[in-house]
């Protein structure tokens, strides 16, 4: 004689499965901060890669050392919203900011898209921005804070060896903290640690960029 489940046993199994499903749902919720940090770390490394592949050394060019590949974070009102966003670019105009479609990096997987969520100075380019670079709108990032060695900047540059530098194209006359006057005088030196904190409404994470190697590490608070 073959045995079968009774109705009571089936009901109990269904109830247990339901309880387990309810307990698992919170663990399946999207971790916006972790997604944002993973993306940003990847793009910091990509910026470093671009710099190492694009040596700007030119002894005949006075400001060659200011035309570095950089990643910049800012909170500006462009393309219809004001949130924290970031861009990967090379400062060809040595203005200290991204201000041209000719300077912004193109998405290698979709070259018509810019590796930016927008910048000040006209919005005709907005159709080509990449929304995920708007970390405020996409991931709920409410604050971005630079501290320690990079407390006075919001831009990290890299030289042709992949060494992190502090906003090389910012000039003192432009109101900045002083850009690179020589080829390598804005490099993070031994003992200099650049920290960038990203915070949502509930928690925060700290990205640390080490000198010389540009090694990136993450700590969640």
Beta strands, then each sheet from edge to edge (+ up, - down):
strand 1: 69-78
strand 2: 81-90
strand 3: 106-107
strand 4: 110-114
strand 5: 143-148
strand 6: 155-158
strand 7: 164-166
strand 8: 193-199
strand 9: 204-210
strand 10: 216-220
sheet 1: 2+ 1- 6+ 7-
sheet 2: 3+ 4-
sheet 3: 5+ 8- 9+ 10-
end
